[in-house]
Amino acid sequence: MNLIHQDLTRRRFLRRLSVGAALFTVPGAFAEELMRTPQQTEGPFYPDHLPLDTDNDLLIVNDTLTPAVGEITHLGGRILDPKGQPIRNALVEIWQVDNNGVYLHSHDTHAARDKNFQGFGRFLTGSTGEYYFRTIKPVLYPGRTRHIHFAIKMKGRDKWTTQCYGKGEPQNERDGIYTAIKDPKARAAVTIDFAPIKTSRLGELAARFDIMPGLTPEA
Ligand SMILES: [Fe+2]
């Protein structure tokens, strides 16, 4: 990546971060209401080849003009330590299927992949612990309800993974990985709203997923 490109990417990234932050000043989402987020399996589809573009906008790969197909979703939240304090320098990674239900993985060949969907993204948290991605609402693929995979990487800690799910999804109750979470509060901690943004003429959605992995950052 040359310097000009890096700078463009950075500006794009910052602009979108501020949009994201504005969307997520939702009252009531306080740490006191949170419980520890249950850890969930990484699953078999963490990308086996990372995309050239690993930024936090999964709708645009590099500087192509054609965006990915799907319901545009602004996904954000905070990474919190066991006391509810924000964790900085946590690398948040997400990966999910495209609108055809296909992962960015060479073993996932059950349908054609949307080449414009990045499939994977990264965000490094700052002092507020916030992360933000622009992505699509996940679709169903054989055997699973809608979900987005998360990995949290912190210095000196093992990689920690979970998955988040949509509230009110009929398939949730038939999903073996979701229903393996028995505690209703723990289940609620990974079940989020994909809420329409009223002012969006494109039908964009906002989703907030605060994550408390139960990890304490290294001093
Ligand atoms: Fe999955």
Residues whose N, C-alpha, C, O or C-beta is under 5 A from the ligand:
A	BS01	LIG	G43
